[in-house]
């Protein structure tokens, strides 16, 4: 558990420190945008790998009994979460801190929510909690969910401060809660190239994961959780 908590602390710090005002700008100015994104992505992947390794190294301590319906929660949530993450990463977004941050021509996914990547991770992590009724999974996925939710609130606060008087105008055609602007008529649904590519990659990834990829990577077959036990 000590290694898991340490790995999670490093993961949180790695994603929190560069997001503080001025730090990211100084790193980009010194390294260049492309090199910064490349190095940051590589280090993030290493930290994430360490986090999963630390989780799998823990003994299995059951907290609740699993049932078939819980597997369906993950099966429904995971593709949605991955789609939001991919579409968010591929789209320009004035409210995002990702590689394609930009104020002009925001992607169609922004009409659904101004935080697609973080909502995607939140949906993915919460969706993985029900069928994994053990302590290490609760710490891992629950920690992801709490960190993601906190990050959204922090970015929302900083965006309000950055846009100041323009905030109401900037957010007229988008919303914090997914689809809220669409339901109220403030935004119009669209489907652009980024969302199309995200949907295609999402479908391919899901087919591969359900065909043995998930079992090869994580030692667990998602389809097993769909059968009564």
KELUM-349935 format. One record per residue (C-alpha): residue number from 1; residue in three letters; chain; y, x, z. Coordinates in steps of 0.001 Angstrom, whole numbers, plus 500000, padded with zeros to 6 digits. Last residue first. Layout:
<atoms>
<atom pos="NUM" code="ala" unit="A" v="Y" u="X" w="Z"/>
...
</atoms>
This chain:
<atoms>
<atom pos="229" code="unk" unit="A" v="484115" u="478584" w="489649"/>
<atom pos="228" code="unk" unit="A" v="485567" u="476374" w="486921"/>
<atom pos="227" code="unk" unit="A" v="486397" u="478206" w="483653"/>
<atom pos="226" code="unk" unit="A" v="489960" u="479107" w="482678"/>
<atom pos="225" code="unk" unit="A" v="490057" u="482277" w="484792"/>
<atom pos="224" code="unk" unit="A" v="487375" u="483866" w="482605"/>
<atom pos="223" code="unk" unit="A" v="489643" u="483440" w="479568"/>
<atom pos="222" code="unk" unit="A" v="492129" u="485903" w="481046"/>
<atom pos="221" code="unk" unit="A" v="489545" u="488755" w="480907"/>
<atom pos="220" code="unk" unit="A" v="490315" u="491343" w="483570"/>
<atom pos="219" code="unk" unit="A" v="489976" u="495136" w="483482"/>
<atom pos="218" code="unk" unit="A" v="493686" u="495723" w="482947"/>
<atom pos="217" code="unk" unit="A" v="493995" u="497398" w="479551"/>
<atom pos="216" code="unk" unit="A" v="490556" u="496746" w="478050"/>
<atom pos="215" code="unk" unit="A" v="490316" u="493260" w="479583"/>
<atom pos="214" code="unk" unit="A" v="493750" u="492366" w="478227"/>
<atom pos="213" code="unk" unit="A" v="492828" u="493616" w="474774"/>
<atom pos="212" code="unk" unit="A" v="489562" u="491721" w="474631"/>
<atom pos="211" code="unk" unit="A" v="490217" u="488893" w="472188"/>
<atom pos="210" code="unk" unit="A" v="492674" u="487137" w="474501"/>
<atom pos="209" code="unk" unit="A" v="494965" u="490170" w="474496"/>
<atom pos="208" code="unk" unit="A" v="494702" u="490613" w="470719"/>
<atom pos="207" code="unk" unit="A" v="495432" u="486962" w="469974"/>
<atom pos="206" code="unk" unit="A" v="498331" u="486981" w="472439"/>
<atom pos="205" code="unk" unit="A" v="499816" u="490133" w="470915"/>
<atom pos="204" code="unk" unit="A" v="499603" u="488758" w="467374"/>
<atom pos="203" code="unk" unit="A" v="501276" u="485508" w="468431"/>
<atom pos="202" code="unk" unit="A" v="504047" u="487317" w="470313"/>
<atom pos="201" code="unk" unit="A" v="504650" u="489661" w="467387"/>
<atom pos="200" code="unk" unit="A" v="505098" u="486666" w="465065"/>
<atom pos="199" code="unk" unit="A" v="507296" u="484761" w="467529"/>
<atom pos="198" code="unk" unit="A" v="509486" u="487808" w="468131"/>
<atom pos="197" code="unk" unit="A" v="509870" u="488343" w="464376"/>
<atom pos="196" code="unk" unit="A" v="510978" u="484731" w="463912"/>
<atom pos="195" code="unk" unit="A" v="513298" u="484942" w="466910"/>
<atom pos="194" code="unk" unit="A" v="514966" u="488063" w="465520"/>
<atom pos="193" code="unk" unit="A" v="515225" u="486540" w="462038"/>
<atom pos="192" code="unk" unit="A" v="517073" u="483452" w="463290"/>
<atom pos="191" code="unk" unit="A" v="516085" u="480059" w="464692"/>
<atom pos="190" code="unk" unit="A" v="518878" u="477768" w="465759"/>
<atom pos="189" code="unk" unit="A" v="519493" u="475172" w="468436"/>
<atom pos="188" code="unk" unit="A" v="523060" u="473992" w="468819"/>
<atom pos="187" code="unk" unit="A" v="525055" u="474637" w="471959"/>
<atom pos="186" code="unk" unit="A" v="527331" u="472566" w="474211"/>
<atom pos="185" code="unk" unit="A" v="525242" u="469442" w="473612"/>
<atom pos="184" code="unk" unit="A" v="524213" u="468974" w="477246"/>
<atom pos="183" code="unk" unit="A" v="520531" u="469553" w="476447"/>
<atom pos="182" code="unk" unit="A" v="521272" u="472631" w="474330"/>
<atom pos="181" code="unk" unit="A" v="523524" u="474171" w="476983"/>
<atom pos="180" code="unk" unit="A" v="520815" u="473683" w="479622"/>
<atom pos="179" code="unk" unit="A" v="518091" u="475110" w="477348"/>
<atom pos="178" code="unk" unit="A" v="517258" u="478032" w="479697"/>
<atom pos="177" code="unk" unit="A" v="519368" u="478051" w="482893"/>
<atom pos="176" code="unk" unit="A" v="522265" u="480526" w="482618"/>
<atom pos="175" code="unk" unit="A" v="523800" u="478734" w="479661"/>
<atom pos="174" code="unk" unit="A" v="525172" u="479283" w="476160"/>
<atom pos="173" code="unk" unit="A" v="527707" u="477782" w="473756"/>
<atom pos="172" code="unk" unit="A" v="530686" u="477569" w="476122"/>
<atom pos="171" code="unk" unit="A" v="529839" u="480836" w="477872"/>
<atom pos="170" code="unk" unit="A" v="532454" u="483000" w="476180"/>
<atom pos="169" code="unk" unit="A" v="535167" u="480336" w="476442"/>
<atom pos="168" code="unk" unit="A" v="534602" u="479814" w="480150"/>
<atom pos="167" code="unk" unit="A" v="534432" u="483565" w="480823"/>
<atom pos="166" code="unk" unit="A" v="537545" u="484540" w="478848"/>
<atom pos="165" code="unk" unit="A" v="539759" u="484635" w="481950"/>
<atom pos="164" code="unk" unit="A" v="537525" u="487293" w="483560"/>
<atom pos="163" code="unk" unit="A" v="535144" u="488669" w="480905"/>
<atom pos="162" code="unk" unit="A" v="534146" u="491690" w="483005"/>
<atom pos="161" code="unk" unit="A" v="534218" u="489868" w="486363"/>
<atom pos="160" code="unk" unit="A" v="532100" u="486987" w="485119"/>
<atom pos="159" code="unk" unit="A" v="529749" u="489490" w="483474"/>
<atom pos="158" code="unk" unit="A" v="529382" u="491393" w="486743"/>
<atom pos="157" code="unk" unit="A" v="528401" u="488246" w="488630"/>
<atom pos="156" code="unk" unit="A" v="525923" u="487167" w="485964"/>
<atom pos="155" code="unk" unit="A" v="524431" u="490671" w="485911"/>
<atom pos="154" code="unk" unit="A" v="523882" u="490511" w="489682"/>
<atom pos="153" code="unk" unit="A" v="522361" u="487021" w="489583"/>
<atom pos="152" code="unk" unit="A" v="520040" u="488016" w="486768"/>
<atom pos="151" code="unk" unit="A" v="518998" u="491190" w="488582"/>
<atom pos="150" code="unk" unit="A" v="518097" u="489222" w="491704"/>
<atom pos="149" code="unk" unit="A" v="515829" u="486917" w="489718"/>
<atom pos="148" code="unk" unit="A" v="514177" u="489906" w="488050"/>
<atom pos="147" code="unk" unit="A" v="513622" u="491756" w="491333"/>
<atom pos="146" code="unk" unit="A" v="512163" u="488665" w="493016"/>
<atom pos="145" code="unk" unit="A" v="509824" u="487955" w="490101"/>
<atom pos="144" code="unk" unit="A" v="508656" u="491555" w="489781"/>
<atom pos="143" code="unk" unit="A" v="508010" u="491709" w="493527"/>
<atom pos="142" code="unk" unit="A" v="506017" u="488493" w="493370"/>
<atom pos="141" code="unk" unit="A" v="504005" u="489956" w="490514"/>
<atom pos="140" code="unk" unit="A" v="503143" u="493193" w="492321"/>
<atom pos="139" code="unk" unit="A" v="503140" u="492067" w="495956"/>
<atom pos="138" code="unk" unit="A" v="501219" u="488885" w="495120"/>
<atom pos="137" code="unk" unit="A" v="498817" u="490842" w="492936"/>
<atom pos="136" code="unk" unit="A" v="498151" u="493380" w="495699"/>
<atom pos="135" code="unk" unit="A" v="497573" u="490644" w="498283"/>
<atom pos="134" code="unk" unit="A" v="495048" u="488570" w="496354"/>
<atom pos="133" code="unk" unit="A" v="495114" u="485127" w="494749"/>
<atom pos="132" code="unk" unit="A" v="495537" u="486219" w="491162"/>
<atom pos="131" code="unk" unit="A" v="495195" u="482896" w="489343"/>
<atom pos="130" code="unk" unit="A" v="498481" u="481496" w="490760"/>
<atom pos="129" code="unk" unit="A" v="500671" u="484674" w="490520"/>
<atom pos="128" code="unk" unit="A" v="500583" u="485519" w="486812"/>
<atom pos="127" code="unk" unit="A" v="502931" u="482726" w="485737"/>
<atom pos="126" code="unk" unit="A" v="505567" u="483941" w="488197"/>
<atom pos="125" code="unk" unit="A" v="505525" u="487359" w="486503"/>
<atom pos="124" code="unk" unit="A" v="505682" u="486099" w="482913"/>
<atom pos="123" code="unk" unit="A" v="508347" u="483466" w="483600"/>
<atom pos="122" code="unk" unit="A" v="510486" u="486043" w="485429"/>
<atom pos="121" code="unk" unit="A" v="509970" u="488687" w="482749"/>
<atom pos="120" code="unk" unit="A" v="511043" u="486233" w="480062"/>
<atom pos="119" code="unk" unit="A" v="513997" u="485030" w="482104"/>
<atom pos="118" code="unk" unit="A" v="515114" u="488655" w="482370"/>
<atom pos="117" code="unk" unit="A" v="514843" u="489223" w="478631"/>
<atom pos="116" code="unk" unit="A" v="516466" u="485888" w="477693"/>
<atom pos="115" code="unk" unit="A" v="519564" u="486213" w="479928"/>
<atom pos="114" code="unk" unit="A" v="522272" u="484309" w="478020"/>
<atom pos="113" code="unk" unit="A" v="519949" u="481352" w="477641"/>
<atom pos="112" code="unk" unit="A" v="518925" u="478986" w="474832"/>
<atom pos="111" code="unk" unit="A" v="522048" u="479586" w="472740"/>
<atom pos="110" code="unk" unit="A" v="521521" u="483306" w="473368"/>
<atom pos="109" code="unk" unit="A" v="518189" u="483086" w="471502"/>
<atom pos="108" code="unk" unit="A" v="520148" u="482471" w="468288"/>
<atom pos="107" code="unk" unit="A" v="521421" u="486038" w="468368"/>
<atom pos="106" code="unk" unit="A" v="525027" u="486894" w="469193"/>
<atom pos="105" code="unk" unit="A" v="527255" u="487571" w="466158"/>
<atom pos="104" code="unk" unit="A" v="529818" u="489887" w="467783"/>
<atom pos="103" code="unk" unit="A" v="529945" u="490881" w="471456"/>
<atom pos="102" code="unk" unit="A" v="527206" u="493484" w="471416"/>
<atom pos="101" code="unk" unit="A" v="524361" u="494698" w="473601"/>
<atom pos="100" code="unk" unit="A" v="521500" u="495790" w="471350"/>
<atom pos="99" code="unk" unit="A" v="520011" u="498437" w="473654"/>
<atom pos="98" code="unk" unit="A" v="519808" u="496163" w="476678"/>
<atom pos="97" code="unk" unit="A" v="522511" u="495355" w="479250"/>
<atom pos="96" code="unk" unit="A" v="522886" u="491785" w="478033"/>
<atom pos="95" code="unk" unit="A" v="525787" u="489341" w="478336"/>
<atom pos="94" code="unk" unit="A" v="527303" u="490101" w="474915"/>
<atom pos="93" code="unk" unit="A" v="523873" u="489618" w="473272"/>
<atom pos="92" code="unk" unit="A" v="522656" u="491001" w="469984"/>
<atom pos="91" code="unk" unit="A" v="519029" u="490110" w="469431"/>
<atom pos="90" code="unk" unit="A" v="515797" u="492128" w="469212"/>
<atom pos="89" code="unk" unit="A" v="515457" u="492731" w="472961"/>
<atom pos="88" code="unk" unit="A" v="516120" u="489084" w="473750"/>
<atom pos="87" code="unk" unit="A" v="513660" u="487800" w="471165"/>
<atom pos="86" code="unk" unit="A" v="510984" u="490147" w="472525"/>
<atom pos="85" code="unk" unit="A" v="511559" u="489229" w="476181"/>
<atom pos="84" code="unk" unit="A" v="511833" u="485486" w="475498"/>
<atom pos="83" code="unk" unit="A" v="508659" u="485552" w="473389"/>
<atom pos="82" code="unk" unit="A" v="506781" u="487497" w="476080"/>
<atom pos="81" code="unk" unit="A" v="507723" u="484916" w="478721"/>
<atom pos="80" code="unk" unit="A" v="506680" u="481989" w="476558"/>
<atom pos="79" code="unk" unit="A" v="503383" u="483663" w="475660"/>
<atom pos="78" code="unk" unit="A" v="502673" u="484434" w="479362"/>
<atom pos="77" code="unk" unit="A" v="503603" u="481028" w="480821"/>
<atom pos="76" code="unk" unit="A" v="501046" u="478762" w="479161"/>
<atom pos="75" code="unk" unit="A" v="498014" u="481031" w="479603"/>
<atom pos="74" code="unk" unit="A" v="499219" u="481933" w="483084"/>
<atom pos="73" code="unk" unit="A" v="499391" u="478298" w="484177"/>
<atom pos="72" code="unk" unit="A" v="496071" u="477618" w="482448"/>
<atom pos="71" code="unk" unit="A" v="494432" u="480237" w="484667"/>
<atom pos="70" code="unk" unit="A" v="495589" u="478355" w="487744"/>
<atom pos="69" code="unk" unit="A" v="493923" u="475168" w="486516"/>
<atom pos="68" code="unk" unit="A" v="490505" u="476882" w="486690"/>
<atom pos="67" code="unk" unit="A" v="490689" u="477513" w="490432"/>
<atom pos="66" code="unk" unit="A" v="491217" u="480580" w="492644"/>
<atom pos="65" code="unk" unit="A" v="490800" u="480685" w="496399"/>
<atom pos="64" code="unk" unit="A" v="493716" u="481992" w="498420"/>
<atom pos="63" code="unk" unit="A" v="494792" u="485238" w="500101"/>
<atom pos="62" code="unk" unit="A" v="491968" u="487546" w="499026"/>
<atom pos="61" code="unk" unit="A" v="492295" u="491243" w="499846"/>
<atom pos="60" code="unk" unit="A" v="491109" u="493442" w="496965"/>
<atom pos="59" code="unk" unit="A" v="491503" u="497109" w="497894"/>
<atom pos="58" code="unk" unit="A" v="494479" u="498927" w="496411"/>
<atom pos="57" code="unk" unit="A" v="494141" u="501372" w="493515"/>
<atom pos="56" code="unk" unit="A" v="494921" u="498601" w="491006"/>
<atom pos="55" code="unk" unit="A" v="498402" u="498230" w="492484"/>
<atom pos="54" code="unk" unit="A" v="499135" u="501956" w="492434"/>
<atom pos="53" code="unk" unit="A" v="498042" u="502177" w="488790"/>
<atom pos="52" code="unk" unit="A" v="500229" u="499180" w="487921"/>
<atom pos="51" code="unk" unit="A" v="503286" u="500812" w="489509"/>
<atom pos="50" code="unk" unit="A" v="502523" u="504202" w="487962"/>
<atom pos="49" code="unk" unit="A" v="502395" u="502595" w="484515"/>
<atom pos="48" code="unk" unit="A" v="505711" u="500851" w="485159"/>
<atom pos="47" code="unk" unit="A" v="507321" u="504132" w="486213"/>
<atom pos="46" code="unk" unit="A" v="505986" u="505873" w="483102"/>
<atom pos="45" code="unk" unit="A" v="507244" u="503059" w="480870"/>
<atom pos="44" code="unk" unit="A" v="510673" u="503204" w="482503"/>
<atom pos="43" code="unk" unit="A" v="510803" u="506979" w="481966"/>
<atom pos="42" code="unk" unit="A" v="510045" u="506539" w="478265"/>
<atom pos="41" code="unk" unit="A" v="512533" u="503680" w="477825"/>
<atom pos="40" code="unk" unit="A" v="515290" u="505614" w="479604"/>
<atom pos="39" code="unk" unit="A" v="514637" u="508693" w="477500"/>
<atom pos="38" code="unk" unit="A" v="514783" u="506776" w="474222"/>
<atom pos="37" code="unk" unit="A" v="517772" u="504634" w="475221"/>
<atom pos="36" code="unk" unit="A" v="519721" u="507712" w="476344"/>
<atom pos="35" code="unk" unit="A" v="518779" u="509648" w="473226"/>
<atom pos="34" code="unk" unit="A" v="520003" u="506826" w="470959"/>
<atom pos="33" code="unk" unit="A" v="523233" u="506213" w="472883"/>
<atom pos="32" code="unk" unit="A" v="524340" u="509842" w="473155"/>
<atom pos="31" code="unk" unit="A" v="523375" u="512112" w="476012"/>
<atom pos="30" code="unk" unit="A" v="526700" u="512807" w="477739"/>
<atom pos="29" code="unk" unit="A" v="528617" u="509668" w="476753"/>
<atom pos="28" code="unk" unit="A" v="525530" u="507495" w="477241"/>
<atom pos="27" code="unk" unit="A" v="524990" u="508920" w="480730"/>
<atom pos="26" code="unk" unit="A" v="528638" u="508442" w="481648"/>
<atom pos="25" code="unk" unit="A" v="528653" u="504846" w="480400"/>
<atom pos="24" code="unk" unit="A" v="525432" u="504035" w="482256"/>
<atom pos="23" code="unk" unit="A" v="526849" u="505335" w="485542"/>
<atom pos="22" code="unk" unit="A" v="530278" u="503711" w="485187"/>
<atom pos="21" code="unk" unit="A" v="529462" u="500352" w="486753"/>
<atom pos="20" code="unk" unit="A" v="525921" u="500263" w="488175"/>
<atom pos="19" code="unk" unit="A" v="523204" u="499428" w="485653"/>
<atom pos="18" code="unk" unit="A" v="521892" u="502999" w="485542"/>
<atom pos="17" code="unk" unit="A" v="521187" u="502787" w="489313"/>
<atom pos="16" code="unk" unit="A" v="519359" u="499456" w="489279"/>
<atom pos="15" code="unk" unit="A" v="516532" u="499874" w="486765"/>
<atom pos="14" code="unk" unit="A" v="515354" u="503262" w="488027"/>
<atom pos="13" code="unk" unit="A" v="515962" u="502189" w="491605"/>
<atom pos="12" code="unk" unit="A" v="513721" u="499141" w="491176"/>
<atom pos="11" code="unk" unit="A" v="510918" u="501196" w="489602"/>
<atom pos="10" code="unk" unit="A" v="511221" u="503921" w="492242"/>
<atom pos="9" code="unk" unit="A" v="510993" u="501304" w="494998"/>
<atom pos="8" code="unk" unit="A" v="507993" u="499719" w="493276"/>
<atom pos="7" code="unk" unit="A" v="506217" u="503054" w="493107"/>
<atom pos="6" code="unk" unit="A" v="506920" u="503678" w="496786"/>
<atom pos="5" code="unk" unit="A" v="505690" u="500195" w="497720"/>
<atom pos="4" code="unk" unit="A" v="502503" u="500712" w="495731"/>
<atom pos="3" code="unk" unit="A" v="501951" u="504217" w="497150"/>
<atom pos="2" code="unk" unit="A" v="502363" u="502924" w="500704"/>
<atom pos="1" code="unk" unit="A" v="500000" u="500000" w="500000"/>
</atoms>
